Amino acid sequence: MKVIWNNQLVERSAVVIDMEDRGYQFADGIYEVIRVYNGSFFTMDKHIDRLFTGAKKIDLTLPFTKTELQKMLSDLIQINQIDTGNVYLQVTRGIAIPRNHVYPDVANVSPVFTASTTIVPRNQEKMNSGITAITLPDTRWLHCDIKSISLLGNIMAKNEAYKQGKEEAILYRDGKVTECSSSNVWMIKAGTVYTHPDGNLVLPGITKMVLLEVARKAGILVKEEAFTLEQLKSADEVFSSSTTAEAMPVIEIDGTAVGTGKPGPIVKQLQQLYLDAVEAQCGKIQ
Ligand SMILES: Cc1ncc(COP(=O)(O)O)c(C=O)c1O
């Protein structure tokens, strides 16, 4: 398996990351996860746009144009023969000595770009059965719109869910549900679908963007409106969304069944609409 390191396709064993890399020292970098179906990228442009938007927010000059990045990632999945899988890519601000919180002058630093692939089939079984979750206070920072490689708050939450034998942590701040540790979260009440609006409290999920679009086109009533923990717990249906998990039913929260305790009709409809969007871009999914 090849990886990308500083715009070159190389063997993973050839990659050298400096101990003074600001990604390693400060988590000073951003990342993306892009899904591949049938050997084609799904919503690649949207992921690349989000990467460029995030880079701007942290004054990081990316070492490629959008077109150059597309070409490198396409070469990577081709050489690794990825049919269904993920591309993980990250860009750090690079190596700066001596260690200093202040961003180094762009003239004195080169961002470090790496990307790798994994083969990950669609987890249809999980999408049919749904997942269990706990709720936790959202103790993360206030720039959750940036897809930062600094994920300590997220991994602490996910690990707490794991310790309790559950699969996801649904986070809340000031009584309002924000998102999950590694996905956006949605609830359905009386036929209306709710999810937290974009802003600094949640990641503007690409899956969320696609789901909003297909739901509205299909005439499903959707509101980008924050909802409370109490509303979440009395919802008819709950689901999370992410690039890797698509629309994933949540069937139990804090030990109590959501609705009937089985994936409901609207999340199933949204799963199908999402799949239709995937197939329209990447071809028939077997
Ligand atoms: C905190 C968080 N929110 C939301 C998402 C969903 O984003 P996307 O749909 O772009 O994968 C992710 C995905 O990794 C995430 O980590």
The ligand as an ORCA input file, in Angstrom:
! r2SCAN-3c Opt
* xyz 0 1
  C     -17.208     15.502     15.375
  C     -17.726     15.092     14.042
  N     -18.908     15.567     13.635
  C     -19.438     15.222     12.449
  C     -18.779     14.347     11.604
  C     -19.399     13.960     10.284
  O     -18.752     14.603      9.221
  P     -18.771     13.997      7.756
  O     -20.210     13.732      7.435
  O     -18.178     15.053      6.918
  O     -17.975     12.733      7.802
  C     -17.539     13.836     11.974
  C     -16.805     12.937     11.079
  O     -15.704     12.551     11.320
  C     -16.996     14.225     13.224
  O     -15.794     13.761     13.625
*
